[in-house]
Amino acid sequence: MSDQLNRRYFLFLCITLILVWGSGYVQREIRTFHKSEYRFLDDFKVYYTAGLVARSDSDRRLYAITEVPDVQNGSGSVVINPQLQPPDPNSTFARYDIESNSQLQYLYPPPFAIAAIPFTYLSFENGSIVWHVLLSFFLIVAIFCCVSIFVDDLISKLVITVLAFAVIETSVPVQDFLLVGNIGSIIACLCAIGLFLHKRNPTLGALFFALATAIKLTPIAVLPLMIVRKQWNWTIAFSLWLALIFGISIVTLGFDNHYEFVTKVMPAMAGGLPVDQNRSLSTFVHAIYTGRFLIDADILSPKELRDPTIPDLTFKVLTLFAFASLFGFLYVRKKINIVLEVAVVLVCSVIFSPISFRHYYALAIVPVVIAWLHCAENEDRIPVLAALSAGTVMVLSVVPSYFAAASESFVVDFISLGMMPAGALLLIYVLLFSSSCEDNLTGYTKI
């Protein structure tokens, strides 16, 4: 880069880092004085209980859903959306939930419960400490793998990784997943490793995407991209790895858990959860339809059971249209860069997932790092750098949430809470239309 371009790039980079770090610092100070208002490691409590159920010698039923009579059809039953709902008190999960006392339901694919088993050989307190440390470790590995795609020199890799982690660690998604003990950094780490290995060993890289999909289904959105790009070795390997993982899971946990997850748990969550914590497109479709955002208490109240047909159908149609348009666009254009395109798909998988709490945006950290490193080696114009800077701040900064918390206006809430998905859209713009996207098939370029 020329000196002028260097100054331009680093100006936007410095502004972005200061804004992200500053908002994270403020968030920590506030939490220091209001610890009682926050839940600690609630998600890990669920994982711990799921591990206890998975290693039990008798009944290993993981899911504790509640079914109620179907009022509309007059016969049969429907599953209440299990997000934020307590487990059925008569379920196996509820009986094992005494130690961690999560008071929530396990909603992940069955294979992840097997991965949680080793933590159950520790006390809950010791297991939570190990888990909390590992979450930060996985985030560091994710950043390091992203940096390694673009940078050859080991010292440079380490310096960039440390600087990036120091700022990103203060961001909203990271602080949230550390607070509740969510798997966000694990999914980001697996995807980053898979992306790093794609050029070197596609078969092994596909394994890490398969592991991520077996833990949380959203990374499966990468599969259609690989088909569009005719990455047949990766596609076949991914399918076989995923079949192997679920095969082991079925043998270990039984077919019933998998059948219940596919036929009951997934459909019940498919419409989303229109609470202000959920930064998915589904929430904003519901908000437009109802004129307000719900809160946790609303969801737990029977009075808020609603007919979700119109907003749910609208969200599903928009999601289908968005992904079809994206893959169609990538299919017809000549510019090919697998790294950037996978990053775009990962961002889309977050905002178009029915459920995307703030900590789910940890997966967007991978595209954020990739976008900044890609722009560092290209002569991008000021509008592109401004979009990258704004998108990064909107996804990682806590400031927009303060405006929503300080206002009772639906319009202000809608704009403030929409900052994260809007920032994700800006990242997609940068990744798709930044300079010098036309590389070889793997799209790996080095700084």
Summary of the structure (lengths in Angstrom):
residues: 447
radius of gyration: 21.6
end to end distance: 10.2
largest distance: 71.9
contacts: 1523
relative contact order: 0.12
helix: 70%
strand: 2%
